[in-house]
Amino acid sequence: MHPLVADIASCFPVHPIPNARDAIIDTYMVEHLHEILGGKPWPNLTPVECRHCSDGFTFLTPIGLHYYLPAYMTAEVVD
């Protein structure tokens, strides 16, 4: 594991996992966010899934942004 990835993992909790309603703004434009992110622990997201969600990053609520930010940061380091 890349040392930076380990640092990210140590700084952000995995639980509690927010439900999709609390993490993602409810809009028809980001249905894929609900499918890819909704209810998943951030460490389980792959760099590919993060890339597929990058267009909807601004549709995350403050709760979703705080929770899923480490997944996006890890994807940038790994990929």
C-alpha positions as CSV (number, residue, x, y, z in Angstrom):
1,M,0.0,0.0,0.0
2,H,1.2,3.4,-0.9
3,P,2.2,5.4,2.3
4,L,-0.1,8.3,1.4
5,V,-3.0,5.9,0.9
6,A,-2.3,4.5,4.4
7,D,-2.2,8.1,5.8
8,I,-5.6,8.9,4.2
9,A,-7.1,5.7,5.5
10,S,-5.9,6.5,9.0
11,C,-7.4,10.0,9.0
12,F,-10.9,9.2,7.8
13,P,-13.4,6.9,9.5
14,V,-15.2,4.2,7.6
15,H,-18.2,4.1,9.9
16,P,-20.9,5.3,10.1
17,I,-21.7,5.0,6.4
18,P,-24.2,7.7,5.4
19,N,-27.3,6.6,3.5
20,A,-27.6,7.9,-0.1
21,R,-30.3,10.4,0.9
22,D,-28.0,12.1,3.4
23,A,-24.9,12.0,1.2
24,I,-26.2,12.9,-2.3
25,I,-28.4,15.8,-3.4
26,D,-31.6,14.4,-4.8
27,T,-31.6,15.3,-8.5
28,Y,-32.2,13.3,-11.7
29,M,-28.8,14.4,-13.0
30,V,-26.9,12.2,-10.6
31,E,-28.7,8.9,-10.5
32,H,-25.4,7.2,-11.1
33,L,-24.1,8.6,-7.9
34,H,-26.8,6.8,-6.0
35,E,-25.9,3.5,-7.8
36,I,-22.2,3.8,-7.3
37,L,-21.7,5.5,-4.0
38,G,-25.0,5.0,-2.1
39,G,-24.4,3.1,1.0
40,K,-20.9,1.9,0.1
41,P,-18.0,2.2,2.5
42,W,-15.5,4.7,1.0
43,P,-12.5,2.3,1.1
44,N,-14.4,-0.2,-1.1
45,L,-14.7,2.3,-4.0
46,T,-12.3,1.7,-6.9
47,P,-10.5,4.5,-8.8
48,V,-12.7,3.6,-11.8
49,E,-15.9,4.1,-9.7
50,C,-14.5,7.4,-8.5
51,R,-13.8,8.6,-12.0
52,H,-17.4,7.6,-13.0
53,C,-18.7,9.8,-10.2
54,S,-16.3,12.8,-10.7
55,D,-18.9,14.7,-12.7
56,G,-21.3,14.6,-9.8
57,F,-18.8,15.5,-7.1
58,T,-20.5,18.9,-6.6
59,F,-23.8,17.1,-6.0
60,L,-22.6,15.6,-2.8
61,T,-24.0,17.1,0.4
62,P,-21.5,18.2,3.1
63,I,-22.0,14.8,4.7
64,G,-21.3,13.0,1.4
65,L,-18.3,15.2,0.6
66,H,-16.8,14.6,4.0
67,Y,-17.4,10.9,3.8
68,Y,-16.4,10.2,0.2
69,L,-13.5,12.7,-0.1
70,P,-10.9,10.1,1.0
71,A,-12.1,7.7,-1.7
72,Y,-11.4,10.4,-4.4
73,M,-8.1,11.3,-2.8
74,T,-7.0,7.7,-2.7
75,A,-8.1,7.2,-6.3
76,E,-5.9,10.1,-7.4
77,V,-2.9,8.6,-5.6
78,V,-3.4,5.1,-6.8
79,D,-4.4,5.8,-10.4
